[in-house]
Amino acid sequence: MNSNMWIRQLHRWLSMTFTLAVIANIVALTMQVQATWIGLMAFVPLIPLLATGLYLFALPYLGRRSEARS
């Protein structure tokens, strides 16, 4: 597999992890648990998710630029 496929797969797994962290945060809020670490738990996958998402967003535009040079 090339690097684009690895980044795409990593992005998928990070999005699932982020979704589970948000669900855990919502459950904790409904149970009125005052744990700050549960709220911050969503930021752990969010930062690399942002980086991989921006890379995947820019990938088609970068491909067009290299094709235009050829």
Secondary structure, 3 states (H helix, E strand, C coil): CCHHHHHHHHHHHHHHHHHHHHHHHHHHHHCCCCCHHHHHCCHHHHHHHHHHHHHHHHHHHHHHHHHHHC
